[in-house]
Amino acid sequence: MEKTVSPAIIKRLPRYYRVVSHLFGEGQTKVSSRVIAQIMDVTASQVRQDFCSFGDYGQQGYGYDVKKLKDELANIMGLNKPHNMIIIGAGNIGRAIAGYKGFGDGFEVTAVFDIAPEGIDLGKIKVLNMSELKDYCGKNPVDIAVIATPGKAAAQVAAEVVDAGVKNIWNFAPTELALPGDVLVENISMSESLYVLCYYMNNRQEG
């Protein structure tokens, strides 16, 4: 029976990976749960419990082997394999994502689609008309579709993406997408993140 991991732990995984990758880059070979906890502002017990959800990676009195932990976290999240991405929408957000180099070596944007691709230059990345989406996905491996369209177009675009055979969607359109069946959707709201910051700003106690 497959073990169920809580969404809260899953959301902490990228932070763990970022912290451990930073330690690895600094040349550290081992790290304790206490050090990781201090960096992430959680408890050492929380760190140990989270890691135990996936296996036993540490040794009492020694801590964690940094390289092994980094590799294990990458394996858990599927970062140890290539992922081909396409982007729907060549506006400001779509272009920014296409040009971003911080995803890591395993993620490659192979094409961008737009309703008016004429004159859009994204260097080595192909910019194609939306009418070519299904044909492209039929001939090329596509793991993730990034939707970066206006909100009113997102639902129709998502339907076209699914019809083209892509079942993993990273949605930056300003609307929630809820798709049935085996389609995975991660809705990203930049405005919500900004509003959370504003809340804390508005309620911060002045010392």
Rosetta constraint file for C-alpha pairs under 8 A:
AtomPair CA 5 CA 9 HARMONIC 6.84 0.50
AtomPair CA 5 CA 10 HARMONIC 7.11 0.50
AtomPair CA 5 CA 53 HARMONIC 6.82 0.50
AtomPair CA 6 CA 10 HARMONIC 6.54 0.50
AtomPair CA 7 CA 11 HARMONIC 6.16 0.50
AtomPair CA 8 CA 12 HARMONIC 6.52 0.50
AtomPair CA 9 CA 13 HARMONIC 6.46 0.50
AtomPair CA 9 CA 50 HARMONIC 6.20 0.50
AtomPair CA 10 CA 14 HARMONIC 7.92 0.50
AtomPair CA 11 CA 15 HARMONIC 7.91 0.50
AtomPair CA 12 CA 16 HARMONIC 6.32 0.50
AtomPair CA 13 CA 17 HARMONIC 6.15 0.50
AtomPair CA 13 CA 73 HARMONIC 7.36 0.50
AtomPair CA 13 CA 77 HARMONIC 7.82 0.50
AtomPair CA 14 CA 18 HARMONIC 6.09 0.50
AtomPair CA 15 CA 19 HARMONIC 6.15 0.50
AtomPair CA 15 CA 40 HARMONIC 7.69 0.50
AtomPair CA 16 CA 20 HARMONIC 6.07 0.50
AtomPair CA 16 CA 36 HARMONIC 7.85 0.50
AtomPair CA 16 CA 73 HARMONIC 7.91 0.50
AtomPair CA 17 CA 21 HARMONIC 5.86 0.50
AtomPair CA 17 CA 70 HARMONIC 6.32 0.50
AtomPair CA 17 CA 73 HARMONIC 6.18 0.50
AtomPair CA 17 CA 74 HARMONIC 7.28 0.50
AtomPair CA 18 CA 22 HARMONIC 6.17 0.50
AtomPair CA 19 CA 23 HARMONIC 6.37 0.50
AtomPair CA 19 CA 36 HARMONIC 7.32 0.50
AtomPair CA 19 CA 39 HARMONIC 7.62 0.50
AtomPair CA 20 CA 24 HARMONIC 6.10 0.50
AtomPair CA 20 CA 36 HARMONIC 7.97 0.50
AtomPair CA 20 CA 66 HARMONIC 6.51 0.50
AtomPair CA 20 CA 69 HARMONIC 7.40 0.50
AtomPair CA 20 CA 70 HARMONIC 5.89 0.50
AtomPair CA 21 CA 25 HARMONIC 6.08 0.50
AtomPair CA 21 CA 70 HARMONIC 6.21 0.50
AtomPair CA 22 CA 26 HARMONIC 6.32 0.50
AtomPair CA 23 CA 27 HARMONIC 6.56 0.50
AtomPair CA 23 CA 28 HARMONIC 5.56 0.50
AtomPair CA 23 CA 66 HARMONIC 7.30 0.50
AtomPair CA 24 CA 28 HARMONIC 5.41 0.50
AtomPair CA 24 CA 29 HARMONIC 6.90 0.50
AtomPair CA 24 CA 66 HARMONIC 6.12 0.50
AtomPair CA 24 CA 67 HARMONIC 6.41 0.50
AtomPair CA 24 CA 70 HARMONIC 7.81 0.50
AtomPair CA 28 CA 66 HARMONIC 6.84 0.50
AtomPair CA 29 CA 65 HARMONIC 5.94 0.50
AtomPair CA 29 CA 66 HARMONIC 5.17 0.50
AtomPair CA 29 CA 67 HARMONIC 6.81 0.50
AtomPair CA 30 CA 62 HARMONIC 7.72 0.50
AtomPair CA 30 CA 63 HARMONIC 6.47 0.50
AtomPair CA 30 CA 64 HARMONIC 5.36 0.50
AtomPair CA 30 CA 65 HARMONIC 4.57 0.50
AtomPair CA 30 CA 66 HARMONIC 4.98 0.50
AtomPair CA 31 CA 35 HARMONIC 6.62 0.50
AtomPair CA 31 CA 36 HARMONIC 7.35 0.50
AtomPair CA 31 CA 63 HARMONIC 5.54 0.50
AtomPair CA 31 CA 64 HARMONIC 5.26 0.50
AtomPair CA 31 CA 65 HARMONIC 6.72 0.50
AtomPair CA 31 CA 66 HARMONIC 6.33 0.50
AtomPair CA 32 CA 36 HARMONIC 6.59 0.50
AtomPair CA 32 CA 62 HARMONIC 7.28 0.50
AtomPair CA 32 CA 63 HARMONIC 4.39 0.50
AtomPair CA 32 CA 64 HARMONIC 6.02 0.50
AtomPair CA 33 CA 37 HARMONIC 5.95 0.50
AtomPair CA 33 CA 44 HARMONIC 5.09 0.50
AtomPair CA 33 CA 45 HARMONIC 7.71 0.50
AtomPair CA 33 CA 47 HARMONIC 5.99 0.50
AtomPair CA 33 CA 48 HARMONIC 6.46 0.50
AtomPair CA 33 CA 63 HARMONIC 6.70 0.50
AtomPair CA 33 CA 64 HARMONIC 7.69 0.50
AtomPair CA 34 CA 38 HARMONIC 6.19 0.50
AtomPair CA 34 CA 43 HARMONIC 7.34 0.50
AtomPair CA 34 CA 44 HARMONIC 4.78 0.50
AtomPair CA 35 CA 39 HARMONIC 6.41 0.50
AtomPair CA 35 CA 44 HARMONIC 7.93 0.50
AtomPair CA 36 CA 40 HARMONIC 6.24 0.50
AtomPair CA 36 CA 44 HARMONIC 7.44 0.50
AtomPair CA 36 CA 47 HARMONIC 7.42 0.50
AtomPair CA 37 CA 41 HARMONIC 5.63 0.50
AtomPair CA 37 CA 42 HARMONIC 4.90 0.50
AtomPair CA 37 CA 43 HARMONIC 5.28 0.50
AtomPair CA 37 CA 44 HARMONIC 5.09 0.50
AtomPair CA 37 CA 46 HARMONIC 7.88 0.50
AtomPair CA 37 CA 47 HARMONIC 6.40 0.50
AtomPair CA 38 CA 42 HARMONIC 6.61 0.50
AtomPair CA 38 CA 43 HARMONIC 7.49 0.50
AtomPair CA 38 CA 44 HARMONIC 7.96 0.50
AtomPair CA 42 CA 46 HARMONIC 6.64 0.50
AtomPair CA 42 CA 47 HARMONIC 7.44 0.50
AtomPair CA 43 CA 47 HARMONIC 6.56 0.50
AtomPair CA 44 CA 48 HARMONIC 6.34 0.50
AtomPair CA 45 CA 49 HARMONIC 6.09 0.50
AtomPair CA 46 CA 50 HARMONIC 6.03 0.50
AtomPair CA 47 CA 51 HARMONIC 6.27 0.50
AtomPair CA 48 CA 52 HARMONIC 6.06 0.50
AtomPair CA 49 CA 53 HARMONIC 6.45 0.50
AtomPair CA 50 CA 54 HARMONIC 7.58 0.50
AtomPair CA 51 CA 55 HARMONIC 6.42 0.50
AtomPair CA 51 CA 56 HARMONIC 7.10 0.50
AtomPair CA 51 CA 57 HARMONIC 7.16 0.50
AtomPair CA 52 CA 56 HARMONIC 5.56 0.50
AtomPair CA 52 CA 57 HARMONIC 7.62 0.50
AtomPair CA 54 CA 76 HARMONIC 7.92 0.50
AtomPair CA 57 CA 64 HARMONIC 6.46 0.50
AtomPair CA 57 CA 65 HARMONIC 7.94 0.50
AtomPair CA 57 CA 69 HARMONIC 6.79 0.50
AtomPair CA 58 CA 62 HARMONIC 7.34 0.50
AtomPair CA 58 CA 63 HARMONIC 5.21 0.50
AtomPair CA 58 CA 64 HARMONIC 4.56 0.50
AtomPair CA 58 CA 65 HARMONIC 7.24 0.50
AtomPair CA 59 CA 63 HARMONIC 5.30 0.50
AtomPair CA 59 CA 64 HARMONIC 6.63 0.50
AtomPair CA 64 CA 68 HARMONIC 7.84 0.50
AtomPair CA 64 CA 69 HARMONIC 6.64 0.50
AtomPair CA 65 CA 69 HARMONIC 5.98 0.50
AtomPair CA 66 CA 70 HARMONIC 6.03 0.50
AtomPair CA 67 CA 71 HARMONIC 6.14 0.50
AtomPair CA 68 CA 72 HARMONIC 6.03 0.50
AtomPair CA 69 CA 73 HARMONIC 6.07 0.50
AtomPair CA 70 CA 74 HARMONIC 6.21 0.50
AtomPair CA 71 CA 75 HARMONIC 6.13 0.50
AtomPair CA 71 CA 80 HARMONIC 7.96 0.50
AtomPair CA 72 CA 76 HARMONIC 6.13 0.50
AtomPair CA 73 CA 77 HARMONIC 6.28 0.50
AtomPair CA 74 CA 78 HARMONIC 5.93 0.50
AtomPair CA 74 CA 79 HARMONIC 4.73 0.50
AtomPair CA 74 CA 80 HARMONIC 5.71 0.50
AtomPair CA 75 CA 79 HARMONIC 6.00 0.50
AtomPair CA 75 CA 80 HARMONIC 5.59 0.50
AtomPair CA 79 CA 106 HARMONIC 6.46 0.50
AtomPair CA 80 CA 106 HARMONIC 7.01 0.50
AtomPair CA 81 CA 106 HARMONIC 6.08 0.50
AtomPair CA 82 CA 105 HARMONIC 7.78 0.50
AtomPair CA 82 CA 106 HARMONIC 4.32 0.50
AtomPair CA 82 CA 107 HARMONIC 6.00 0.50
AtomPair CA 82 CA 108 HARMONIC 7.72 0.50
AtomPair CA 83 CA 106 HARMONIC 5.82 0.50
AtomPair CA 83 CA 107 HARMONIC 4.90 0.50
AtomPair CA 83 CA 108 HARMONIC 6.39 0.50
AtomPair CA 83 CA 142 HARMONIC 7.62 0.50
AtomPair CA 83 CA 143 HARMONIC 5.75 0.50
AtomPair CA 83 CA 144 HARMONIC 7.22 0.50
AtomPair CA 84 CA 107 HARMONIC 6.07 0.50
AtomPair CA 84 CA 108 HARMONIC 5.14 0.50
AtomPair CA 84 CA 109 HARMONIC 6.10 0.50
AtomPair CA 84 CA 110 HARMONIC 6.40 0.50
AtomPair CA 84 CA 141 HARMONIC 6.75 0.50
AtomPair CA 84 CA 142 HARMONIC 5.16 0.50
AtomPair CA 84 CA 143 HARMONIC 5.28 0.50
AtomPair CA 84 CA 144 HARMONIC 6.48 0.50
AtomPair CA 85 CA 107 HARMONIC 6.95 0.50
AtomPair CA 85 CA 108 HARMONIC 5.82 0.50
AtomPair CA 85 CA 109 HARMONIC 4.60 0.50
AtomPair CA 85 CA 110 HARMONIC 5.99 0.50
AtomPair CA 85 CA 111 HARMONIC 7.43 0.50
AtomPair CA 85 CA 142 HARMONIC 5.88 0.50
AtomPair CA 85 CA 143 HARMONIC 5.98 0.50
AtomPair CA 85 CA 144 HARMONIC 4.76 0.50
AtomPair CA 85 CA 145 HARMONIC 5.72 0.50
AtomPair CA 85 CA 146 HARMONIC 7.13 0.50
AtomPair CA 86 CA 109 HARMONIC 5.53 0.50
AtomPair CA 86 CA 110 HARMONIC 5.83 0.50
AtomPair CA 86 CA 111 HARMONIC 5.05 0.50
AtomPair CA 86 CA 112 HARMONIC 5.65 0.50
AtomPair CA 86 CA 113 HARMONIC 7.65 0.50
AtomPair CA 86 CA 142 HARMONIC 6.93 0.50
AtomPair CA 86 CA 144 HARMONIC 6.51 0.50
AtomPair CA 86 CA 145 HARMONIC 4.98 0.50
AtomPair CA 86 CA 146 HARMONIC 6.09 0.50
AtomPair CA 87 CA 94 HARMONIC 6.43 0.50
AtomPair CA 87 CA 98 HARMONIC 7.48 0.50
AtomPair CA 87 CA 109 HARMONIC 7.34 0.50
AtomPair CA 87 CA 111 HARMONIC 6.55 0.50
AtomPair CA 87 CA 112 HARMONIC 4.64 0.50
AtomPair CA 87 CA 113 HARMONIC 6.17 0.50
AtomPair CA 87 CA 145 HARMONIC 5.80 0.50
AtomPair CA 87 CA 146 HARMONIC 4.57 0.50
AtomPair CA 87 CA 147 HARMONIC 6.04 0.50
AtomPair CA 87 CA 148 HARMONIC 6.97 0.50
AtomPair CA 88 CA 94 HARMONIC 7.17 0.50
AtomPair CA 88 CA 112 HARMONIC 5.86 0.50
AtomPair CA 88 CA 113 HARMONIC 4.81 0.50
AtomPair CA 88 CA 114 HARMONIC 6.13 0.50
AtomPair CA 88 CA 130 HARMONIC 7.94 0.50
AtomPair CA 88 CA 145 HARMONIC 7.19 0.50
AtomPair CA 88 CA 146 HARMONIC 6.01 0.50
AtomPair CA 88 CA 147 HARMONIC 4.95 0.50
AtomPair CA 88 CA 148 HARMONIC 5.75 0.50
AtomPair CA 88 CA 149 HARMONIC 6.64 0.50
AtomPair CA 88 CA 157 HARMONIC 7.77 0.50
AtomPair CA 89 CA 94 HARMONIC 5.54 0.50
AtomPair CA 89 CA 112 HARMONIC 6.97 0.50
AtomPair CA 89 CA 113 HARMONIC 5.86 0.50
AtomPair CA 89 CA 114 HARMONIC 4.96 0.50
AtomPair CA 89 CA 115 HARMONIC 7.80 0.50
AtomPair CA 89 CA 147 HARMONIC 6.66 0.50
AtomPair CA 89 CA 148 HARMONIC 4.98 0.50
AtomPair CA 89 CA 149 HARMONIC 4.94 0.50
AtomPair CA 90 CA 94 HARMONIC 4.80 0.50
AtomPair CA 90 CA 95 HARMONIC 5.55 0.50
AtomPair CA 90 CA 112 HARMONIC 6.69 0.50
AtomPair CA 90 CA 113 HARMONIC 6.80 0.50
AtomPair CA 90 CA 114 HARMONIC 5.76 0.50
AtomPair CA 90 CA 117 HARMONIC 7.68 0.50
AtomPair CA 90 CA 120 HARMONIC 7.85 0.50
AtomPair CA 90 CA 148 HARMONIC 7.48 0.50
AtomPair CA 90 CA 149 HARMONIC 7.97 0.50
AtomPair CA 91 CA 95 HARMONIC 6.00 0.50
AtomPair CA 91 CA 148 HARMONIC 7.44 0.50
AtomPair CA 91 CA 149 HARMONIC 7.51 0.50
AtomPair CA 92 CA 96 HARMONIC 6.09 0.50
AtomPair CA 93 CA 97 HARMONIC 6.20 0.50
AtomPair CA 93 CA 148 HARMONIC 6.13 0.50
AtomPair CA 93 CA 172 HARMONIC 7.96 0.50
AtomPair CA 94 CA 98 HARMONIC 6.14 0.50
AtomPair CA 94 CA 112 HARMONIC 8.00 0.50
AtomPair CA 94 CA 147 HARMONIC 7.92 0.50
AtomPair CA 94 CA 148 HARMONIC 5.34 0.50
AtomPair CA 94 CA 149 HARMONIC 7.93 0.50
AtomPair CA 95 CA 99 HARMONIC 6.16 0.50
AtomPair CA 95 CA 122 HARMONIC 7.57 0.50
AtomPair CA 96 CA 100 HARMONIC 6.07 0.50
AtomPair CA 98 CA 109 HARMONIC 6.30 0.50
AtomPair CA 98 CA 112 HARMONIC 7.89 0.50
AtomPair CA 98 CA 122 HARMONIC 7.80 0.50
AtomPair CA 99 CA 122 HARMONIC 7.92 0.50
AtomPair CA 103 CA 107 HARMONIC 6.25 0.50
AtomPair CA 109 CA 125 HARMONIC 7.14 0.50
AtomPair CA 110 CA 125 HARMONIC 6.00 0.50
AtomPair CA 110 CA 126 HARMONIC 6.89 0.50
AtomPair CA 111 CA 125 HARMONIC 5.56 0.50
AtomPair CA 111 CA 126 HARMONIC 4.76 0.50
AtomPair CA 111 CA 127 HARMONIC 5.94 0.50
AtomPair CA 111 CA 128 HARMONIC 7.19 0.50
AtomPair CA 112 CA 125 HARMONIC 7.11 0.50
AtomPair CA 112 CA 126 HARMONIC 6.12 0.50
AtomPair CA 112 CA 127 HARMONIC 4.75 0.50
AtomPair CA 112 CA 128 HARMONIC 6.15 0.50
AtomPair CA 113 CA 117 HARMONIC 7.16 0.50
AtomPair CA 113 CA 127 HARMONIC 5.70 0.50
AtomPair CA 113 CA 128 HARMONIC 4.82 0.50
AtomPair CA 113 CA 129 HARMONIC 5.45 0.50
AtomPair CA 113 CA 130 HARMONIC 5.29 0.50
AtomPair CA 113 CA 133 HARMONIC 7.16 0.50
AtomPair CA 114 CA 127 HARMONIC 7.36 0.50
AtomPair CA 114 CA 128 HARMONIC 6.46 0.50
AtomPair CA 114 CA 129 HARMONIC 5.31 0.50
AtomPair CA 114 CA 130 HARMONIC 5.37 0.50
AtomPair CA 115 CA 129 HARMONIC 5.60 0.50
AtomPair CA 115 CA 130 HARMONIC 5.43 0.50
AtomPair CA 115 CA 131 HARMONIC 7.92 0.50
AtomPair CA 116 CA 129 HARMONIC 6.58 0.50
AtomPair CA 117 CA 127 HARMONIC 6.06 0.50
AtomPair CA 117 CA 128 HARMONIC 5.98 0.50
AtomPair CA 117 CA 129 HARMONIC 5.78 0.50
AtomPair CA 120 CA 127 HARMONIC 6.96 0.50
AtomPair CA 121 CA 127 HARMONIC 7.38 0.50
AtomPair CA 122 CA 126 HARMONIC 7.20 0.50
AtomPair CA 122 CA 127 HARMONIC 7.20 0.50
AtomPair CA 128 CA 132 HARMONIC 6.64 0.50
AtomPair CA 128 CA 133 HARMONIC 7.87 0.50
AtomPair CA 129 CA 133 HARMONIC 7.31 0.50
AtomPair CA 132 CA 136 HARMONIC 6.04 0.50
AtomPair CA 133 CA 137 HARMONIC 6.19 0.50
AtomPair CA 133 CA 161 HARMONIC 7.69 0.50
AtomPair CA 133 CA 164 HARMONIC 7.03 0.50
AtomPair CA 134 CA 138 HARMONIC 6.13 0.50
AtomPair CA 134 CA 160 HARMONIC 7.77 0.50
AtomPair CA 134 CA 161 HARMONIC 7.70 0.50
AtomPair CA 134 CA 163 HARMONIC 7.54 0.50
AtomPair CA 134 CA 164 HARMONIC 4.62 0.50
AtomPair CA 134 CA 165 HARMONIC 7.98 0.50
AtomPair CA 135 CA 139 HARMONIC 6.44 0.50
AtomPair CA 135 CA 164 HARMONIC 7.80 0.50
AtomPair CA 136 CA 140 HARMONIC 5.93 0.50
AtomPair CA 137 CA 141 HARMONIC 6.54 0.50
AtomPair CA 137 CA 142 HARMONIC 6.29 0.50
AtomPair CA 137 CA 164 HARMONIC 6.02 0.50
AtomPair CA 137 CA 165 HARMONIC 7.01 0.50
AtomPair CA 137 CA 166 HARMONIC 7.66 0.50
AtomPair CA 138 CA 164 HARMONIC 7.05 0.50
AtomPair CA 138 CA 165 HARMONIC 7.67 0.50
AtomPair CA 142 CA 166 HARMONIC 6.60 0.50
AtomPair CA 143 CA 166 HARMONIC 6.59 0.50
AtomPair CA 143 CA 167 HARMONIC 7.60 0.50
AtomPair CA 143 CA 168 HARMONIC 6.58 0.50
AtomPair CA 144 CA 166 HARMONIC 6.79 0.50
AtomPair CA 144 CA 167 HARMONIC 7.40 0.50
AtomPair CA 144 CA 168 HARMONIC 4.98 0.50
AtomPair CA 144 CA 169 HARMONIC 5.70 0.50
AtomPair CA 144 CA 170 HARMONIC 7.03 0.50
AtomPair CA 145 CA 161 HARMONIC 7.22 0.50
AtomPair CA 145 CA 166 HARMONIC 6.86 0.50
AtomPair CA 145 CA 168 HARMONIC 6.33 0.50
AtomPair CA 145 CA 169 HARMONIC 4.93 0.50
AtomPair CA 145 CA 170 HARMONIC 6.19 0.50
AtomPair CA 146 CA 169 HARMONIC 5.85 0.50
AtomPair CA 146 CA 170 HARMONIC 4.69 0.50
AtomPair CA 146 CA 171 HARMONIC 5.86 0.50
AtomPair CA 146 CA 172 HARMONIC 7.26 0.50
AtomPair CA 147 CA 154 HARMONIC 6.98 0.50
AtomPair CA 147 CA 157 HARMONIC 7.62 0.50
AtomPair CA 147 CA 158 HARMONIC 7.51 0.50
AtomPair CA 147 CA 169 HARMONIC 7.14 0.50
AtomPair CA 147 CA 170 HARMONIC 6.24 0.50
AtomPair CA 147 CA 171 HARMONIC 4.82 0.50
AtomPair CA 147 CA 172 HARMONIC 5.72 0.50
AtomPair CA 147 CA 173 HARMONIC 6.24 0.50
AtomPair CA 148 CA 171 HARMONIC 6.74 0.50
AtomPair CA 148 CA 172 HARMONIC 5.09 0.50
AtomPair CA 148 CA 173 HARMONIC 5.23 0.50
AtomPair CA 149 CA 153 HARMONIC 6.34 0.50
AtomPair CA 149 CA 154 HARMONIC 6.02 0.50
AtomPair CA 149 CA 172 HARMONIC 7.53 0.50
AtomPair CA 149 CA 173 HARMONIC 5.44 0.50
AtomPair CA 150 CA 154 HARMONIC 6.52 0.50
AtomPair CA 150 CA 173 HARMONIC 5.75 0.50
AtomPair CA 150 CA 174 HARMONIC 6.89 0.50
AtomPair CA 151 CA 155 HARMONIC 7.91 0.50
AtomPair CA 151 CA 173 HARMONIC 5.06 0.50
AtomPair CA 151 CA 174 HARMONIC 4.94 0.50
AtomPair CA 151 CA 175 HARMONIC 5.34 0.50
AtomPair CA 152 CA 175 HARMONIC 8.00 0.50
AtomPair CA 153 CA 157 HARMONIC 6.16 0.50
AtomPair CA 154 CA 158 HARMONIC 5.97 0.50
AtomPair CA 154 CA 173 HARMONIC 6.26 0.50
AtomPair CA 154 CA 175 HARMONIC 7.43 0.50
AtomPair CA 154 CA 177 HARMONIC 7.76 0.50
AtomPair CA 155 CA 159 HARMONIC 6.27 0.50
AtomPair CA 155 CA 177 HARMONIC 6.73 0.50
AtomPair CA 156 CA 160 HARMONIC 6.34 0.50
AtomPair CA 157 CA 161 HARMONIC 6.16 0.50
AtomPair CA 158 CA 162 HARMONIC 6.20 0.50
AtomPair CA 158 CA 169 HARMONIC 7.85 0.50
AtomPair CA 159 CA 163 HARMONIC 6.07 0.50
AtomPair CA 160 CA 164 HARMONIC 6.12 0.50
AtomPair CA 161 CA 165 HARMONIC 6.65 0.50
AtomPair CA 161 CA 166 HARMONIC 5.73 0.50
AtomPair CA 161 CA 167 HARMONIC 7.84 0.50
AtomPair CA 162 CA 166 HARMONIC 5.07 0.50
AtomPair CA 162 CA 167 HARMONIC 5.87 0.50
AtomPair CA 162 CA 183 HARMONIC 7.68 0.50
AtomPair CA 167 CA 182 HARMONIC 6.92 0.50
AtomPair CA 167 CA 183 HARMONIC 4.58 0.50
AtomPair CA 167 CA 184 HARMONIC 6.15 0.50
AtomPair CA 168 CA 183 HARMONIC 5.90 0.50
AtomPair CA 168 CA 184 HARMONIC 4.80 0.50
AtomPair CA 168 CA 185 HARMONIC 6.10 0.50
AtomPair CA 169 CA 183 HARMONIC 7.62 0.50
AtomPair CA 169 CA 184 HARMONIC 6.11 0.50
AtomPair CA 169 CA 185 HARMONIC 4.78 0.50
AtomPair CA 169 CA 186 HARMONIC 6.36 0.50
AtomPair CA 170 CA 185 HARMONIC 5.99 0.50
AtomPair CA 170 CA 186 HARMONIC 5.02 0.50
AtomPair CA 170 CA 187 HARMONIC 6.32 0.50
AtomPair CA 170 CA 188 HARMONIC 7.38 0.50
AtomPair CA 171 CA 177 HARMONIC 7.49 0.50
AtomPair CA 171 CA 185 HARMONIC 6.94 0.50
AtomPair CA 171 CA 186 HARMONIC 5.99 0.50
AtomPair CA 171 CA 187 HARMONIC 4.79 0.50
AtomPair CA 171 CA 188 HARMONIC 5.85 0.50
AtomPair CA 172 CA 187 HARMONIC 6.46 0.50
AtomPair CA 172 CA 188 HARMONIC 5.18 0.50
AtomPair CA 172 CA 189 HARMONIC 6.61 0.50
AtomPair CA 173 CA 188 HARMONIC 7.76 0.50
AtomPair CA 173 CA 189 HARMONIC 7.90 0.50
AtomPair CA 174 CA 189 HARMONIC 6.61 0.50
AtomPair CA 176 CA 187 HARMONIC 6.27 0.50
AtomPair CA 177 CA 185 HARMONIC 7.10 0.50
AtomPair CA 177 CA 187 HARMONIC 6.91 0.50
AtomPair CA 178 CA 185 HARMONIC 7.24 0.50
AtomPair CA 179 CA 183 HARMONIC 6.26 0.50
AtomPair CA 179 CA 184 HARMONIC 7.76 0.50
AtomPair CA 179 CA 185 HARMONIC 7.40 0.50
AtomPair CA 189 CA 193 HARMONIC 6.75 0.50
AtomPair CA 190 CA 194 HARMONIC 6.33 0.50
AtomPair CA 191 CA 195 HARMONIC 6.06 0.50
AtomPair CA 192 CA 196 HARMONIC 6.22 0.50
AtomPair CA 193 CA 197 HARMONIC 6.47 0.50
AtomPair CA 194 CA 198 HARMONIC 6.26 0.50
AtomPair CA 195 CA 199 HARMONIC 6.14 0.50
AtomPair CA 196 CA 200 HARMONIC 6.49 0.50
AtomPair CA 197 CA 201 HARMONIC 6.18 0.50
AtomPair CA 198 CA 202 HARMONIC 5.95 0.50
AtomPair CA 199 CA 203 HARMONIC 6.18 0.50
AtomPair CA 200 CA 204 HARMONIC 5.69 0.50
